[in-house]
Amino acid sequence: MKSKHEEHALAISAWESEGGAPDRSGRLYQYGRRFEGDGTYTIYHVFTGEVARIGSWTMEGLSPKNAARALRVLNAP
């Protein structure tokens, strides 16, 4: 059974190979990451402060590496 962090890494790898995150309308949003008290990161929309959602995935509980990769994909033009 894969850990949550491994599942996140696989999803992000798919985005990287496919050229971006799914379910994006083409508008260029800006996302940031927030360090949480449990040692994980949350990706959020910098203008609204809401936790980022891609499809059914709420971007919470990310490892530092996965959060950095997700930001790179989400903020790419």
N, CA, C and O atoms as a GROMACS GRO file, in nm:
protein
  308
    1MET      N    1   0.084  -0.118   0.000
    1MET     CA    2   0.000   0.000   0.000
    1MET      C    3   0.089   0.125   0.000
    1MET      O    4   0.186   0.134   0.076
    2LYS      N    5   0.055   0.219  -0.085
    2LYS     CA    6   0.135   0.341  -0.097
    2LYS      C    7   0.096   0.442   0.010
    2LYS      O    8  -0.021   0.452   0.049
    3SER      N    9   0.195   0.516   0.057
    3SER     CA   10   0.168   0.622   0.154
    3SER      C   11   0.102   0.739   0.082
    3SER      O   12   0.104   0.748  -0.041
    4LYS      N   13   0.044   0.828   0.161
    4LYS     CA   14  -0.018   0.948   0.105
    4LYS      C   15   0.085   1.030   0.028
    4LYS      O   16   0.053   1.083  -0.078
    5HIS      N   17   0.207   1.041   0.079
    5HIS     CA   18   0.312   1.118   0.013
    5HIS      C   19   0.351   1.054  -0.121
    5HIS      O   20   0.378   1.126  -0.217
    6GLU      N   21   0.353   0.921  -0.127
    6GLU     CA   22   0.383   0.853  -0.253
    6GLU      C   23   0.272   0.875  -0.355
    6GLU      O   24   0.300   0.893  -0.473
    7GLU      N   25   0.147   0.874  -0.310
    7GLU     CA   26   0.035   0.899  -0.400
    7GLU      C   27   0.041   1.042  -0.454
    7GLU      O   28   0.017   1.065  -0.572
    8HIS      N   29   0.075   1.138  -0.367
    8HIS     CA   30   0.090   1.277  -0.412
    8HIS      C   31   0.200   1.287  -0.517
    8HIS      O   32   0.183   1.353  -0.619
    9ALA      N   33   0.313   1.222  -0.491
    9ALA     CA   34   0.426   1.227  -0.584
    9ALA      C   35   0.388   1.171  -0.720
    9ALA      O   36   0.429   1.225  -0.823
   10LEU      N   37   0.310   1.063  -0.722
   10LEU     CA   38   0.268   1.005  -0.850
   10LEU      C   39   0.176   1.100  -0.926
   10LEU      O   40   0.188   1.114  -1.047
   11ALA      N   41   0.084   1.164  -0.855
   11ALA     CA   42  -0.007   1.259  -0.921
   11ALA      C   43   0.071   1.377  -0.980
   11ALA      O   44   0.044   1.420  -1.092
   12ILE      N   45   0.166   1.428  -0.905
   12ILE     CA   46   0.246   1.541  -0.952
   12ILE      C   47   0.333   1.499  -1.070
   12ILE      O   48   0.351   1.576  -1.164
   13SER      N   49   0.386   1.378  -1.068
   13SER     CA   50   0.466   1.328  -1.180
   13SER      C   51   0.382   1.322  -1.307
   13SER      O   52   0.429   1.355  -1.415
   14ALA      N   53   0.257   1.279  -1.292
   14ALA     CA   54   0.168   1.274  -1.408
   14ALA      C   55   0.145   1.415  -1.463
   14ALA      O   56   0.147   1.435  -1.584
   15TRP      N   57   0.125   1.513  -1.375
   15TRP     CA   58   0.107   1.652  -1.420
   15TRP      C   59   0.228   1.698  -1.497
   15TRP      O   60   0.216   1.758  -1.604
   16GLU      N   61   0.348   1.669  -1.443
   16GLU     CA   62   0.471   1.715  -1.507
   16GLU      C   63   0.485   1.656  -1.646
   16GLU      O   64   0.526   1.725  -1.739
   17SER      N   65   0.451   1.529  -1.662
   17SER     CA   66   0.467   1.464  -1.792
   17SER      C   67   0.358   1.506  -1.890
   17SER      O   68   0.377   1.499  -2.011
   18GLU      N   69   0.243   1.550  -1.838
   18GLU     CA   70   0.131   1.589  -1.924
   18GLU      C   71   0.125   1.740  -1.949
   18GLU      O   72   0.038   1.786  -2.023
   19GLY      N   73   0.214   1.816  -1.888
   19GLY     CA   74   0.220   1.959  -1.916
   19GLY      C   75   0.138   2.047  -1.826
   19GLY      O   76   0.118   2.164  -1.858
   20GLY      N   77   0.089   1.998  -1.715
   20GLY     CA   78   0.016   2.083  -1.621
   20GLY      C   79  -0.088   2.007  -1.543
   20GLY      O   80  -0.120   1.892  -1.573
   21ALA      N   81  -0.141   2.074  -1.443
   21ALA     CA   82  -0.243   2.013  -1.358
   21ALA      C   83  -0.375   2.006  -1.432
   21ALA      O   84  -0.406   2.095  -1.511
   22PRO      N   85  -0.455   1.901  -1.409
   22PRO     CA   86  -0.585   1.890  -1.474
   22PRO      C   87  -0.686   1.990  -1.416
   22PRO      O   88  -0.663   2.047  -1.309
   23ASP      N   89  -0.795   2.009  -1.487
   23ASP     CA   90  -0.907   2.091  -1.439
   23ASP      C   91  -0.868   2.237  -1.418
   23ASP      O   92  -0.925   2.304  -1.333
   24ARG      N   93  -0.772   2.285  -1.494
   24ARG     CA   94  -0.738   2.428  -1.488
   24ARG      C   95  -0.801   2.493  -1.607
   24ARG      O   96  -0.794   2.440  -1.718
   25SER      N   97  -0.862   2.606  -1.589
   25SER     CA   98  -0.937   2.673  -1.694
   25SER      C   99  -0.848   2.751  -1.790
   25SER      O  100  -0.899   2.816  -1.881
   26GLY      N  101  -0.718   2.748  -1.771
   26GLY     CA  102  -0.629   2.824  -1.856
   26GLY      C  103  -0.592   2.959  -1.796
   26GLY      O  104  -0.499   3.024  -1.842
   27ARG      N  105  -0.663   3.000  -1.694
   27ARG     CA  106  -0.628   3.126  -1.627
   27ARG      C  107  -0.505   3.102  -1.540
   27ARG      O  108  -0.490   2.996  -1.479
   28LEU      N  109  -0.419   3.200  -1.538
   28LEU     CA  110  -0.295   3.184  -1.462
   28LEU      C  111  -0.317   3.230  -1.318
   28LEU      O  112  -0.318   3.350  -1.289
   29TYR      N  113  -0.335   3.135  -1.229
   29TYR     CA  114  -0.350   3.166  -1.087
   29TYR      C  115  -0.214   3.163  -1.020
   29TYR      O  116  -0.119   3.106  -1.073
   30GLN      N  117  -0.208   3.222  -0.908
   30GLN     CA  118  -0.085   3.220  -0.830
   30GLN      C  119  -0.111   3.142  -0.702
   30GLN      O  120  -0.206   3.171  -0.628
   31TYR      N  121  -0.029   3.045  -0.676
   31TYR     CA  122  -0.042   2.961  -0.558
   31TYR      C  123   0.080   2.978  -0.468
   31TYR      O  124   0.189   3.010  -0.516
   32GLY      N  125   0.062   2.955  -0.340
   32GLY     CA  126   0.169   2.958  -0.244
   32GLY      C  127   0.163   2.834  -0.158
   32GLY      O  128   0.069   2.754  -0.168
   33ARG      N  129   0.263   2.816  -0.073
   33ARG     CA  130   0.259   2.702   0.020
   33ARG      C  131   0.273   2.753   0.161
   33ARG      O  132   0.343   2.851   0.187
   34ARG      N  133   0.206   2.686   0.250
   34ARG     CA  134   0.203   2.723   0.391
   34ARG      C  135   0.251   2.603   0.472
   34ARG      O  136   0.204   2.491   0.453
   35PHE      N  137   0.344   2.628   0.564
   35PHE     CA  138   0.393   2.524   0.653
   35PHE      C  139   0.292   2.505   0.765
   35PHE      O  140   0.248   2.601   0.827
   36GLU      N  141   0.256   2.381   0.790
   36GLU     CA  142   0.160   2.348   0.895
   36GLU      C  143   0.234   2.295   1.018
   36GLU      O  144   0.347   2.248   1.007
   37GLY      N  145   0.171   2.301   1.132
   37GLY     CA  146   0.231   2.258   1.258
   37GLY      C  147   0.268   2.112   1.264
   37GLY      O  148   0.351   2.073   1.347
   38ASP      N  149   0.208   2.029   1.178
   38ASP     CA  150   0.239   1.886   1.180
   38ASP      C  151   0.356   1.850   1.090
   38ASP      O  152   0.386   1.732   1.071
   39GLY      N  153   0.424   1.953   1.033
   39GLY     CA  154   0.540   1.927   0.949
   39GLY      C  155   0.509   1.912   0.801
   39GLY      O  156   0.600   1.885   0.722
   40THR      N  157   0.384   1.927   0.762
   40THR     CA  158   0.345   1.916   0.622
   40THR      C  159   0.318   2.055   0.564
   40THR      O  160   0.322   2.155   0.636
   41TYR      N  161   0.290   2.058   0.435
   41TYR     CA  162   0.258   2.183   0.367
   41TYR      C  163   0.120   2.178   0.306
   41TYR      O  164   0.070   2.071   0.270
   42THR      N  165   0.060   2.295   0.293
   42THR     CA  166  -0.068   2.313   0.226
   42THR      C  167  -0.046   2.411   0.112
   42THR      O  168   0.020   2.514   0.131
   43ILE      N  169  -0.100   2.381  -0.005
   43ILE     CA  170  -0.095   2.472  -0.118
   43ILE      C  171  -0.225   2.553  -0.116
   43ILE      O  172  -0.333   2.496  -0.099
   44TYR      N  173  -0.214   2.685  -0.132
   44TYR     CA  174  -0.332   2.772  -0.125
   44TYR      C  175  -0.326   2.877  -0.235
   44TYR      O  176  -0.219   2.909  -0.287
   45HIS      N  177  -0.442   2.930  -0.269
   45HIS     CA  178  -0.452   3.037  -0.366
   45HIS      C  179  -0.418   3.167  -0.294
   45HIS      O  180  -0.481   3.200  -0.194
   46VAL      N  181  -0.319   3.241  -0.344
   46VAL     CA  182  -0.270   3.357  -0.270
   46VAL      C  183  -0.370   3.472  -0.263
   46VAL      O  184  -0.362   3.554  -0.172
   47PHE      N  185  -0.463   3.480  -0.356
   47PHE     CA  186  -0.559   3.591  -0.355
   47PHE      C  187  -0.679   3.563  -0.266
   47PHE      O  188  -0.733   3.655  -0.204
   48THR      N  189  -0.722   3.436  -0.259
   48THR     CA  190  -0.839   3.402  -0.178
   48THR      C  191  -0.803   3.338  -0.045
   48THR      O  192  -0.882   3.343   0.049
   49GLY      N  193  -0.685   3.280  -0.035
   49GLY     CA  194  -0.644   3.209   0.086
   49GLY      C  195  -0.701   3.069   0.096
   49GLY      O  196  -0.673   2.998   0.193
   50GLU      N  197  -0.782   3.028  -0.002
   50GLU     CA  198  -0.844   2.896   0.003
   50GLU      C  199  -0.744   2.788  -0.036
   50GLU      O  200  -0.656   2.809  -0.119
   51VAL      N  201  -0.759   2.671   0.027
   51VAL     CA  202  -0.675   2.557  -0.006
   51VAL      C  203  -0.701   2.518  -0.151
   51VAL      O  204  -0.816   2.512  -0.195
   52ALA      N  205  -0.593   2.492  -0.225
   52ALA     CA  206  -0.605   2.454  -0.365
   52ALA      C  207  -0.669   2.317  -0.377
   52ALA      O  208  -0.642   2.226  -0.298
   53ARG      N  209  -0.754   2.305  -0.477
   53ARG     CA  210  -0.818   2.177  -0.509
   53ARG      C  211  -0.797   2.154  -0.658
   53ARG      O  212  -0.824   2.241  -0.740
   54ILE      N  213  -0.751   2.037  -0.690
   54ILE     CA  214  -0.740   1.994  -0.829
   54ILE      C  215  -0.822   1.867  -0.839
   54ILE      O  216  -0.784   1.763  -0.786
   55GLY      N  217  -0.936   1.877  -0.906
   55GLY     CA  218  -1.028   1.764  -0.909
   55GLY      C  219  -1.076   1.738  -0.768
   55GLY      O  220  -1.124   1.828  -0.700
   56SER      N  221  -1.064   1.616  -0.724
   56SER     CA  222  -1.108   1.580  -0.588
   56SER      C  223  -0.994   1.589  -0.486
   56SER      O  224  -1.014   1.562  -0.368
   57TRP      N  225  -0.876   1.627  -0.532
   57TRP     CA  226  -0.759   1.632  -0.444
   57TRP      C  227  -0.748   1.768  -0.377
   57TRP      O  228  -0.728   1.869  -0.445
   58THR      N  229  -0.761   1.772  -0.246
   58THR     CA  230  -0.736   1.891  -0.166
   58THR      C  231  -0.589   1.889  -0.129
   58THR      O  232  -0.541   1.792  -0.070
   59MET      N  233  -0.516   1.993  -0.163
   59MET     CA  234  -0.371   1.993  -0.151
   59MET      C  235  -0.325   2.028  -0.010
   59MET      O  236  -0.272   2.136   0.015
   60GLU      N  237  -0.346   1.934   0.079
   60GLU     CA  238  -0.305   1.945   0.219
   60GLU      C  239  -0.223   1.823   0.254
   60GLU      O  240  -0.235   1.718   0.191
   61GLY      N  241  -0.138   1.837   0.356
   61GLY     CA  242  -0.061   1.722   0.403
   61GLY      C  243   0.053   1.682   0.311
   61GLY      O  244   0.093   1.566   0.308
   62LEU      N  245   0.105   1.778   0.235
   62LEU     CA  246   0.210   1.748   0.138
   62LEU      C  247   0.348   1.750   0.205
   62LEU      O  248   0.374   1.827   0.297
   63SER      N  249   0.435   1.663   0.156
   63SER     CA  250   0.574   1.667   0.200
   63SER      C  251   0.639   1.791   0.140
   63SER      O  252   0.585   1.848   0.045
   64PRO      N  253   0.753   1.836   0.193
   64PRO     CA  254   0.820   1.954   0.137
   64PRO      C  255   0.851   1.937  -0.012
   64PRO      O  256   0.832   2.030  -0.090
   65LYS      N  257   0.899   1.821  -0.052
   65LYS     CA  258   0.934   1.796  -0.192
   65LYS      C  259   0.810   1.801  -0.281
   65LYS      O  260   0.812   1.863  -0.387
   66ASN      N  261   0.702   1.735  -0.238
   66ASN     CA  262   0.581   1.735  -0.319
   66ASN      C  263   0.518   1.874  -0.327
   66ASN      O  264   0.464   1.911  -0.431
   67ALA      N  265   0.524   1.950  -0.219
   67ALA     CA  266   0.470   2.086  -0.221
   67ALA      C  267   0.548   2.173  -0.319
   67ALA      O  268   0.487   2.250  -0.393
   68ALA      N  269   0.679   2.161  -0.322
   68ALA     CA  270   0.760   2.240  -0.416
   68ALA      C  271   0.730   2.201  -0.559
   68ALA      O  272   0.719   2.288  -0.646
   69ARG      N  273   0.716   2.073  -0.585
   69ARG     CA  274   0.685   2.027  -0.721
   69ARG      C  275   0.546   2.073  -0.763
   69ARG      O  276   0.527   2.118  -0.876
   70ALA      N  277   0.448   2.062  -0.674
   70ALA     CA  278   0.312   2.104  -0.706
   70ALA      C  279   0.307   2.254  -0.738
   70ALA      O  280   0.239   2.295  -0.832
   71LEU      N  281   0.378   2.334  -0.661
   71LEU     CA  282   0.382   2.477  -0.688
   71LEU      C  283   0.441   2.507  -0.824
   71LEU      O  284   0.390   2.592  -0.897
   72ARG      N  285   0.547   2.438  -0.857
   72ARG     CA  286   0.611   2.460  -0.987
   72ARG      C  287   0.514   2.431  -1.101
   72ARG      O  288   0.509   2.506  -1.199
   73VAL      N  289   0.437   2.323  -1.090
   73VAL     CA  290   0.341   2.288  -1.194
   73VAL      C  291   0.223   2.385  -1.196
   73VAL      O  292   0.182   2.431  -1.302
   74LEU      N  293   0.169   2.416  -1.079
   74LEU     CA  294   0.052   2.503  -1.072
   74LEU      C  295   0.080   2.645  -1.116
   74LEU      O  296  -0.007   2.710  -1.175
   75ASN      N  297   0.199   2.696  -1.090
   75ASN     CA  298   0.231   2.834  -1.123
   75ASN      C  299   0.296   2.850  -1.260
   75ASN      O  300   0.330   2.961  -1.300
   76ALA      N  301   0.313   2.739  -1.332
   76ALA     CA  302   0.372   2.746  -1.466
   76ALA      C  303   0.271   2.810  -1.563
   76ALA      O  304   0.151   2.786  -1.553
   77PRO      N  305   0.321   2.891  -1.656
   77PRO     CA  306   0.229   2.950  -1.756
   77PRO      C  307   0.175   2.845  -1.851
   77PRO      O  308   0.098   2.878  -1.941
   0.00000   0.00000   0.00000
